[in-house]
């Protein structure tokens, strides 16, 4: 760069203009992608994920949490092995569940590979960060997932049925959704991706109808048998839907959004898929009407309810794993966690029929 101070006839504006003309490369290095804020890179990374919308949101939130923890001025150069190790220690110290820490780490690993592949960070920096091992979480007694009791589940179903009198179409849909989530144990995204053709007729003399879950987690497929109540609720919803909105096609979503009901009986948002936000709103509203605790007013509580009821009915772990579409039996085993009240019940059952201490003494005498 020329010595600007050696040109006394230039004013300040002309000096700045000369500086910009002489050093375009320096300006580009400041505004270029290589020093883009890390949070912008998280957004770019999430857009490249080939995954379900829920998985994309989960990964984006996990990476964004890490970047926010680094600070508002964090850039790619801060995504180091040392900072990653410190962040994991921070999560464990905050009593985050082991599954949550592992899920965050999986997202961060994908993020780091993306950064290295697109040369936002040096390959060596990415390799060192990927090599960081998770700290051992403090061993904790794991409680079973929160599920509705049989009485709470029936209250929720009654509230869904009660809505039919006021709004036959939305009420029939909500009842069918509650029963499919609670009796068939589907995930939110699995239910959203169902099409009418996936509601299979009974074949070969079978008593129960089934759902073809063609878009399960990890693109796994399974066929889930439906309870009689679930089958009747779906048939009722489909009949009400055809009456109010016209006959749908086989490849239309099995459950659709309706939005708010207008005075004239029409609806504000008809035909979309019922993704997690819609299902969460239904459970929040009906759960409050059924006086459920706030932590049970969400769709996944019904999946937990399905699992616990299957086990109480005598199903083995392998059956429940297949029914719910778990990739590993370890996931299913979380429903087997035993609390003190359950242990007391088991010990009492085991002692039945055993001779008491006094009876032993009388026999010995």
SETI-986469 format. One record per residue (C-alpha): z, x, y; residue in three letters; residue number from 1. Coordinates in pm, 1 decimal, always signed. Layout:
BEGIN
Z	X	Y	ALA	NUM
...
***
This chain:
BEGIN
+0.0	+0.0	+0.0	UNK	1
-79.9	+120.0	+349.4	UNK	2
+205.0	+212.3	+581.3	UNK	3
+249.6	-104.1	+784.8	UNK	4
+497.1	+65.6	+1020.4	UNK	5
+218.6	+309.6	+1125.9	UNK	6
+21.8	+20.7	+1281.5	UNK	7
+230.5	-69.2	+1590.5	UNK	8
-36.1	-302.4	+1730.4	UNK	9
+7.7	-555.0	+1447.4	UNK	10
+241.3	-846.7	+1501.6	UNK	11
+469.1	-982.5	+1227.4	UNK	12
+219.0	-1245.2	+1106.0	UNK	13
-60.5	-992.3	+1078.0	UNK	14
+169.2	-750.6	+894.1	UNK	15
+258.8	-1014.0	+632.6	UNK	16
-107.3	-1105.9	+589.5	UNK	17
-194.5	-739.5	+536.1	UNK	18
+81.7	-701.8	+277.9	UNK	19
-45.1	-999.6	+78.7	UNK	20
-400.0	-868.1	+85.1	UNK	21
-296.8	-519.4	-24.5	UNK	22
-72.3	-623.6	-319.7	UNK	23
-200.3	-936.9	-496.5	UNK	24
-70.6	-811.8	-830.1	UNK	25
+291.4	-813.9	-712.4	UNK	26
+263.4	-1176.5	-602.3	UNK	27
+113.9	-1276.8	-937.4	UNK	28
+392.7	-1108.8	-1128.6	UNK	29
+649.2	-1318.2	-946.1	UNK	30
+478.2	-1653.1	-996.5	UNK	31
+323.8	-1589.5	-1337.8	UNK	32
+429.9	-1734.8	-1671.1	UNK	33
+604.2	-1422.3	-1798.8	UNK	34
+897.0	-1481.8	-1564.0	UNK	35
+893.5	-1862.7	-1580.2	UNK	36
+1239.9	-2020.0	-1600.9	UNK	37
+1360.9	-2061.6	-1957.6	UNK	38
+1399.8	-2436.4	-1913.3	UNK	39
+1027.5	-2470.8	-1839.1	UNK	40
+957.0	-2284.2	-2161.5	UNK	41
+1174.6	-2532.2	-2353.1	UNK	42
+957.5	-2817.6	-2225.0	UNK	43
+640.7	-2632.3	-2321.8	UNK	44
+782.6	-2552.7	-2665.7	UNK	45
+880.9	-2915.5	-2735.6	UNK	46
+527.7	-3030.2	-2653.7	UNK	47
+387.8	-2807.3	-2930.7	UNK	48
+613.5	-2940.3	-3206.9	UNK	49
+433.4	-3122.9	-3485.4	UNK	50
+719.5	-3353.4	-3574.5	UNK	51
+850.3	-3704.2	-3529.9	UNK	52
+951.3	-3805.7	-3177.2	UNK	53
+1318.6	-3807.4	-3275.4	UNK	54
+1292.9	-3451.9	-3414.4	UNK	55
+1112.9	-3336.5	-3100.1	UNK	56
+1390.1	-3479.8	-2883.1	UNK	57
+1659.8	-3323.6	-3103.0	UNK	58
+1501.3	-2976.8	-3084.7	UNK	59
+1438.4	-3003.0	-2711.8	UNK	60
+1799.5	-3107.3	-2642.0	UNK	61
+1936.6	-2824.4	-2859.2	UNK	62
+1728.2	-2559.7	-2680.8	UNK	63
+1803.5	-2708.2	-2338.5	UNK	64
+2178.6	-2691.7	-2409.5	UNK	65
+2148.2	-2320.0	-2484.0	UNK	66
+1944.1	-2254.1	-2171.2	UNK	67
+2188.0	-2446.4	-1950.5	UNK	68
+2473.8	-2249.0	-2104.2	UNK	69
+2294.4	-1927.2	-2000.9	UNK	70
+2288.8	-2040.4	-1637.8	UNK	71
+2048.8	-2187.2	-1380.9	UNK	72
+1851.1	-1863.7	-1333.8	UNK	73
+1801.9	-1786.3	-1703.9	UNK	74
+1465.0	-1649.9	-1801.6	UNK	75
+1301.7	-1529.9	-2125.1	UNK	76
+1469.6	-1190.1	-2087.2	UNK	77
+1809.1	-1363.8	-2135.6	UNK	78
+1717.5	-1503.1	-2479.7	UNK	79
+1869.6	-1204.6	-2654.5	UNK	80
+2058.2	-1149.9	-2977.6	UNK	81
+2379.8	-1082.5	-2786.0	UNK	82
+2358.8	-1407.9	-2589.4	UNK	83
+2267.8	-1606.3	-2899.7	UNK	84
+2570.6	-1467.0	-3085.0	UNK	85
+2797.4	-1550.2	-2789.9	UNK	86
+2658.6	-1903.0	-2774.0	UNK	87
+2724.2	-1966.9	-3142.4	UNK	88
+3079.6	-1842.4	-3101.9	UNK	89
+3115.7	-2081.8	-2807.3	UNK	90
+2999.4	-2375.9	-3022.2	UNK	91
+3236.1	-2294.7	-3307.6	UNK	92
+3527.9	-2243.9	-3068.5	UNK	93
+3454.7	-2589.2	-2926.9	UNK	94
+3508.0	-2742.7	-3271.3	UNK	95
+3145.7	-2844.4	-3307.6	UNK	96
+3067.5	-2968.6	-3657.2	UNK	97
+2911.3	-2709.9	-3886.7	UNK	98
+2606.9	-2934.7	-3935.4	UNK	99
+2558.4	-2956.1	-3557.4	UNK	100
+2573.9	-2577.4	-3517.6	UNK	101
+2322.2	-2529.2	-3798.8	UNK	102
+2089.1	-2790.4	-3651.0	UNK	103
+2103.5	-2619.7	-3310.7	UNK	104
+2031.8	-2284.4	-3472.3	UNK	105
+1726.1	-2421.9	-3653.3	UNK	106
+1590.4	-2545.2	-3320.0	UNK	107
+1659.3	-2212.1	-3148.8	UNK	108
+1490.6	-2020.8	-3430.6	UNK	109
+1174.2	-2228.4	-3384.3	UNK	110
+1196.3	-2172.5	-3008.8	UNK	111
+1225.2	-1795.1	-3050.5	UNK	112
+926.5	-1781.4	-3286.4	UNK	113
+723.4	-1980.0	-3034.7	UNK	114
+820.6	-1741.4	-2754.1	UNK	115
+727.1	-1434.5	-2957.6	UNK	116
+398.3	-1583.9	-3077.1	UNK	117
+292.5	-1661.1	-2719.3	UNK	118
+427.0	-1326.4	-2589.4	UNK	119
+688.3	-1475.7	-2357.7	UNK	120
+939.2	-1235.0	-2513.9	UNK	121
+882.6	-902.6	-2691.7	UNK	122
+853.0	-931.4	-3068.7	UNK	123
+1148.9	-696.4	-3117.6	UNK	124
+1372.9	-910.1	-2895.1	UNK	125
+1281.8	-1218.4	-3098.6	UNK	126
+1340.0	-1041.3	-3433.5	UNK	127
+1684.0	-922.0	-3326.0	UNK	128
+1781.8	-1270.4	-3209.1	UNK	129
+1654.5	-1431.4	-3530.5	UNK	130
+1864.9	-1184.9	-3731.7	UNK	131
+2192.2	-1301.8	-3572.1	UNK	132
+2412.3	-1465.3	-3834.7	UNK	133
+2609.5	-1777.7	-3763.1	UNK	134
+2986.7	-1727.3	-3732.2	UNK	135
+3192.6	-1882.7	-4006.9	UNK	136
+3321.5	-2219.2	-3894.4	UNK	137
+3688.1	-2298.8	-3939.0	UNK	138
+3741.1	-2491.3	-4259.3	UNK	139
+3815.4	-2852.1	-4181.2	UNK	140
+3888.8	-3154.5	-4394.1	UNK	141
+3575.2	-3362.7	-4372.3	UNK	142
+3628.6	-3732.9	-4332.7	UNK	143
+3374.0	-3973.7	-4476.8	UNK	144
+3108.6	-4091.2	-4230.1	UNK	145
+3216.2	-4393.1	-4027.9	UNK	146
+3099.8	-4710.5	-4198.7	UNK	147
+3167.1	-5079.4	-4152.4	UNK	148
+3413.7	-5247.5	-4380.7	UNK	149
+3285.1	-5540.0	-4587.3	UNK	150
+3451.4	-5783.9	-4345.8	UNK	151
+3302.5	-5610.1	-4038.3	UNK	152
+2956.2	-5609.9	-4193.2	UNK	153
+2977.4	-5983.2	-4262.5	UNK	154
+3089.3	-6048.0	-3902.6	UNK	155
+2786.4	-5857.7	-3776.1	UNK	156
+2554.7	-6060.1	-3998.9	UNK	157
+2713.0	-6385.4	-3879.6	UNK	158
+2651.9	-6286.3	-3517.1	UNK	159
+2287.0	-6211.9	-3595.3	UNK	160
+2249.5	-6550.5	-3764.4	UNK	161
+2416.0	-6726.2	-3471.7	UNK	162
+2149.8	-6593.7	-3233.8	UNK	163
+1876.0	-6776.2	-3426.4	UNK	164
+1990.9	-7112.8	-3288.3	UNK	165
+1932.3	-6994.0	-2930.3	UNK	166
+1623.1	-6778.9	-2990.5	UNK	167
+1458.5	-6838.2	-3332.4	UNK	168
+1208.0	-6552.8	-3299.4	UNK	169
+1435.8	-6272.8	-3171.6	UNK	170
+1725.5	-6398.9	-3383.8	UNK	171
+1518.2	-6391.0	-3703.2	UNK	172
+1397.2	-6039.5	-3621.7	UNK	173
+1745.9	-5907.6	-3545.8	UNK	174
+1891.5	-6054.5	-3865.0	UNK	175
+1615.0	-5896.3	-4074.7	UNK	176
+1668.1	-5560.0	-3903.8	UNK	177
+2045.0	-5569.0	-3962.3	UNK	178
+1998.1	-5646.0	-4331.8	UNK	179
+1725.6	-5383.8	-4384.2	UNK	180
+1942.5	-5117.6	-4218.1	UNK	181
+2260.6	-5224.8	-4396.2	UNK	182
+2131.7	-5326.0	-4740.2	UNK	183
+1840.7	-5080.9	-4773.6	UNK	184
+1995.7	-4793.0	-4576.0	UNK	185
+1681.3	-4698.0	-4384.0	UNK	186
+1680.6	-4444.1	-4101.3	UNK	187
+1573.3	-4569.6	-3757.1	UNK	188
+1236.8	-4393.5	-3762.9	UNK	189
+1167.8	-4511.9	-4118.5	UNK	190
+1219.2	-4871.7	-4011.6	UNK	191
+1004.2	-4823.2	-3699.2	UNK	192
+712.6	-4688.6	-3903.6	UNK	193
+710.0	-4975.6	-4154.7	UNK	194
+396.8	-5189.4	-4163.1	UNK	195
+364.9	-5543.4	-4300.9	UNK	196
+179.6	-5412.3	-4607.2	UNK	197
+486.0	-5200.9	-4689.8	UNK	198
+679.4	-5520.4	-4767.9	UNK	199
+571.0	-5537.2	-5131.5	UNK	200
+550.9	-5855.0	-5341.0	UNK	201
+755.0	-5879.1	-5659.9	UNK	202
+546.1	-5743.4	-5947.1	UNK	203
+554.8	-5755.7	-6325.0	UNK	204
+828.6	-6015.9	-6332.1	UNK	205
+1066.3	-5813.3	-6113.8	UNK	206
+1334.1	-6020.7	-5940.7	UNK	207
+1360.4	-5807.1	-5628.5	UNK	208
+1098.2	-5717.2	-5373.5	UNK	209
+1074.1	-5367.3	-5226.1	UNK	210
+976.8	-5165.6	-4920.4	UNK	211
+738.4	-4872.1	-4936.4	UNK	212
+888.9	-4607.4	-4708.8	UNK	213
+577.5	-4395.6	-4652.9	UNK	214
+707.8	-4197.6	-4354.7	UNK	215
+1049.6	-4072.3	-4460.1	UNK	216
+1223.8	-3764.3	-4328.2	UNK	217
+1017.4	-3454.5	-4400.0	UNK	218
+719.5	-3681.4	-4480.8	UNK	219
+883.0	-3777.3	-4810.1	UNK	220
+800.1	-4117.0	-4955.6	UNK	221
+1013.7	-4352.7	-5158.7	UNK	222
+1030.0	-4716.4	-5266.8	UNK	223
+1349.0	-4905.6	-5184.5	UNK	224
+1452.4	-5225.6	-5357.4	UNK	225
+1564.7	-5503.8	-5125.3	UNK	226
+1854.2	-5741.5	-5166.9	UNK	227
+1775.3	-6111.9	-5193.1	UNK	228
+1923.2	-6169.9	-4846.0	UNK	229
+1706.2	-5894.4	-4694.6	UNK	230
+1394.0	-6037.0	-4856.5	UNK	231
+1463.2	-6387.2	-4727.8	UNK	232
+1536.3	-6255.6	-4377.7	UNK	233
+1205.7	-6062.3	-4363.1	UNK	234
+1010.2	-6364.6	-4487.7	UNK	235
+1178.5	-6583.9	-4225.4	UNK	236
+1104.8	-6333.7	-3947.5	UNK	237
+740.6	-6303.5	-4055.3	UNK	238
+703.4	-6682.3	-4057.0	UNK	239
+860.5	-6720.2	-3710.8	UNK	240
+644.8	-6437.0	-3579.0	UNK	241
+320.8	-6597.6	-3703.8	UNK	242
+422.9	-6931.5	-3557.2	UNK	243
+505.8	-6789.5	-3214.5	UNK	244
+258.2	-6502.6	-3177.5	UNK	245
-23.1	-6570.7	-3421.0	UNK	246
-92.8	-6434.1	-3767.9	UNK	247
-44.6	-6054.6	-3770.2	UNK	248
-256.4	-5816.6	-3977.9	UNK	249
-136.7	-5617.3	-4278.1	UNK	250
-129.6	-5288.4	-4085.8	UNK	251
+71.6	-5424.8	-3791.8	UNK	252
+431.5	-5300.5	-3760.9	UNK	253
+671.1	-5498.0	-3977.2	UNK	254
+918.5	-5518.1	-3688.2	UNK	255
+802.3	-5535.9	-3325.7	UNK	256
+958.0	-5528.5	-2980.3	UNK	257
+987.9	-5853.6	-2787.7	UNK	258
+1157.2	-5758.4	-2463.1	UNK	259
+1329.4	-6028.6	-2261.2	UNK	260
+1261.6	-6395.0	-2315.4	UNK	261
+1111.6	-6577.4	-2016.6	UNK	262
+1193.6	-6933.5	-1922.4	UNK	263
+863.2	-7052.1	-2063.0	UNK	264
+945.7	-6909.1	-2406.2	UNK	265
+721.3	-6603.0	-2381.4	UNK	266
+845.0	-6243.1	-2399.5	UNK	267
+808.4	-5947.2	-2165.9	UNK	268
+723.3	-5663.6	-2407.5	UNK	269
+561.8	-5777.4	-2731.7	UNK	270
+410.3	-5565.8	-3006.8	UNK	271
+565.4	-5218.8	-2979.6	UNK	272
+740.2	-5044.7	-3265.0	UNK	273
+1118.1	-5078.1	-3284.2	UNK	274
+1219.9	-4715.6	-3235.4	UNK	275
+1576.5	-4589.8	-3202.5	UNK	276
+1629.6	-4707.8	-2844.0	UNK	277
+1541.5	-5067.3	-2936.2	UNK	278
+1755.4	-5062.9	-3250.7	UNK	279
+2047.1	-4908.2	-3062.0	UNK	280
+2029.8	-5189.5	-2805.8	UNK	281
+2032.5	-5454.8	-3080.7	UNK	282
+2333.9	-5298.2	-3254.5	UNK	283
+2520.0	-5246.6	-2928.6	UNK	284
+2477.7	-5610.5	-2830.6	UNK	285
+2550.3	-5766.8	-3170.1	UNK	286
+2826.8	-5515.9	-3244.5	UNK	287
+3007.3	-5611.0	-2924.8	UNK	288
+2974.1	-5981.5	-3010.6	UNK	289
+3116.8	-5909.7	-3357.6	UNK	290
+3404.8	-5713.6	-3196.2	UNK	291
+3321.5	-5393.0	-3380.8	UNK	292
+3473.7	-5066.0	-3257.7	UNK	293
+3233.4	-4887.8	-3018.5	UNK	294
+3175.6	-4600.9	-3264.2	UNK	295
+3033.0	-4848.8	-3518.6	UNK	296
+2787.9	-5015.4	-3280.7	UNK	297
+2490.9	-4797.7	-3368.6	UNK	298
+2213.9	-4817.9	-3632.7	UNK	299
+2320.2	-4514.5	-3837.1	UNK	300
+2659.3	-4674.0	-3906.7	UNK	301
+2470.0	-4929.0	-4118.5	UNK	302
+2310.4	-4648.5	-4322.3	UNK	303
+2661.5	-4513.1	-4384.4	UNK	304
+2771.5	-4864.7	-4475.7	UNK	305
+2492.1	-4894.7	-4730.0	UNK	306
+2588.3	-4564.5	-4894.8	UNK	307
+2959.8	-4642.1	-4918.8	UNK	308
+2897.7	-4991.8	-5055.3	UNK	309
+2661.8	-4856.7	-5321.8	UNK	310
+2928.1	-4610.5	-5437.2	UNK	311
+3197.9	-4879.1	-5436.6	UNK	312
+2968.8	-5096.5	-5649.3	UNK	313
+2952.5	-4823.6	-5913.1	UNK	314
+2630.9	-4638.3	-5827.2	UNK	315
+2637.9	-4266.3	-5906.2	UNK	316
+2561.5	-3995.6	-5653.7	UNK	317
+2211.5	-3940.2	-5792.0	UNK	318
+2127.1	-4309.3	-5748.3	UNK	319
+2251.6	-4308.3	-5387.8	UNK	320
+2061.2	-3988.7	-5310.9	UNK	321
+1735.3	-4145.0	-5432.2	UNK	322
+1806.0	-4473.6	-5255.2	UNK	323
+1872.3	-4308.1	-4916.9	UNK	324
+1602.8	-4040.6	-4948.4	UNK	325
+1834.7	-3740.8	-4917.1	UNK	326
+1667.3	-3406.1	-4981.4	UNK	327
+1988.1	-3259.8	-5126.4	UNK	328
+2277.1	-3407.2	-5319.6	UNK	329
+2505.1	-3213.1	-5082.2	UNK	330
+2412.6	-3459.4	-4809.8	UNK	331
+2503.2	-3752.0	-5033.2	UNK	332
+2834.1	-3592.5	-5131.1	UNK	333
+2975.2	-3642.6	-4779.5	UNK	334
+3033.9	-4005.5	-4877.9	UNK	335
+3268.8	-3890.2	-5153.4	UNK	336
+3528.6	-3735.7	-4922.7	UNK	337
+3873.8	-3854.0	-5023.3	UNK	338
+4152.4	-3938.6	-4782.3	UNK	339
+4524.5	-3958.5	-4861.2	UNK	340
+4516.0	-4335.1	-4911.5	UNK	341
+4234.3	-4297.9	-5162.7	UNK	342
+4419.8	-4019.5	-5345.4	UNK	343
+4728.6	-4237.6	-5372.0	UNK	344
+4519.1	-4517.9	-5519.0	UNK	345
+4363.3	-4284.0	-5777.1	UNK	346
+4699.4	-4137.7	-5884.0	UNK	347
+4842.6	-4488.9	-5922.6	UNK	348
+4551.5	-4589.5	-6144.6	UNK	349
+4594.2	-4278.6	-6358.1	UNK	350
+4962.6	-4343.2	-6411.1	UNK	351
+4909.7	-4694.8	-6542.9	UNK	352
+4986.8	-4711.1	-6910.1	UNK	353
+5175.8	-4382.9	-6915.2	UNK	354
+5536.1	-4396.3	-7038.6	UNK	355
+5797.2	-4345.5	-6769.1	UNK	356
+6056.8	-4064.5	-6781.5	UNK	357
+6326.2	-4304.8	-6904.0	UNK	358
+6099.0	-4430.4	-7182.4	UNK	359
+6034.2	-4069.4	-7288.5	UNK	360
+6408.5	-4007.4	-7315.8	UNK	361
+6464.3	-4322.7	-7520.8	UNK	362
+6185.7	-4219.7	-7760.7	UNK	363
+6330.7	-3869.1	-7797.1	UNK	364
+6677.1	-4011.6	-7874.0	UNK	365
***
